[in-house]
Amino acid sequence: MKIILNIMCLLFLINTFFTDAVAVAEDLVETNLNRLKAINACVRCYMGGVNLQGAILHRTNLKQVKLIGADLRWAYFSGVNLGRANLSSANLRDAWLSETNLHGVNLKKAYLSEGNLS
């Protein structure tokens, strides 16, 4: 009986921790998205899972940004600095990357379509 009680307590603590961690991450992404909109830059920001579908980013500084699992479908990047950014598992289907710095970008498991780059 004591083992079952301990397991239940452990599961409760794990659930509480992960629920709080997800809420904090979502708040951080929202804060960083607002920074991006306000100053057209967000260097070393965490924006994992953000939805930038159809966004137009022109001369934006996103150096070392973490866009892990982000939805970037149909986004237009023109003159954007994505140097050393993490776009692993991001969806870049039909995104347009014109004159964009991709030096050192992590595209592991990213979804790309033909013709992304010009």
N, C-alpha and C positions, 0 to 999 in steps of 0.2 A: 504494500500500500504506500509506503514511504517513497519507493522508487517511482511509482506512478505520479505521486504528488510532485516530486522533484522534476520529472519530465514535463509535467504540465506547467510548472513555474518556468522552466527553461524555455518552453515553446512560447509562453506569454511574453517573456523578456525578448526573445528573438523577434517576434511579431511587432512588439512595440518599437524596438530599435530600428527595424527595417522600414516601418511606416514613417517614423520620424526622419530617417535618412532620406527617404524618397521625397518627403515634403521639403526638406532643406535643399536638396538638389534642384527641385522644381523652382523654388524661390530664387536660387542662385542663377539658374538659366534665365528666368524672367528679368532679374536685375541686369544681367549681362546683355540681354536683348535690348532692354531700354537704353543701356549705355551705347550700344551699337547704333541705335536709331538717333540718339542725341548728338553724338560726336563723330559718327561715321568711322568708328574704330573700336576694337576690343582686343587688345594684345594680351596673350596668355589667358584668355577667358575660357571658362567651361560652359559650353552650350550643347552638351550631349542630348541628342534626341530632339533638338529644336526643329520647328517647322518653318523653313524659309522657302517653301514651295512658291515659285513664281517671283521671288524677290529680285529687285534690281539693285545691285551693289556696284557702285562706280567709285574707283580710287579709294577703296576701303582698306584699312590696315587690320588684318586678322592674323598677324604673325603669331605663330605658336598656339593658335586657338584649338580647342578640343571640340570638334563637331562630330563626335562618335555617334553613329546611328542617326545622324541628322537627315531630314527630308529636304533635299535641295533640288528636287525635280523642277525642271523648267526655270530654274534661277538663272539670272544673267549676271555674270561676273566680268567686269571690264576694268582692267588696271588694278585688280585686287592683289594685295600681298598676303598670300597664304603660306609663306615660308615656314617650314618645319611644323605645319599644322597637322593635326591628327583627324583624318576623315575616314578612319576605319569604319566599315559597315555603313557608311553614308550612302544615300540614294542620290546619285548624280545623273539619273536618266534624263536625257534631253536638256541638261544644263549647258549653258554657253559660257566657256571660259576663254575670254579674249584678253590677250596681253596680261595674263595673270601669273604671278610668281608662284610656281609650284615646287621650288627647290626644297628638297628634303621632306616633302609631304608624305604622310603615311596613308596609303590608299588600300591597305590590306582589307580584303573582303568588301571593298566599296563597289557599288553597282554603277558601272559606266556604260554609256552607249556610244556607238561609233559616231565620230564627228563632234565629241565634246570640246575638243581643242581646236583653236584657230590661230 
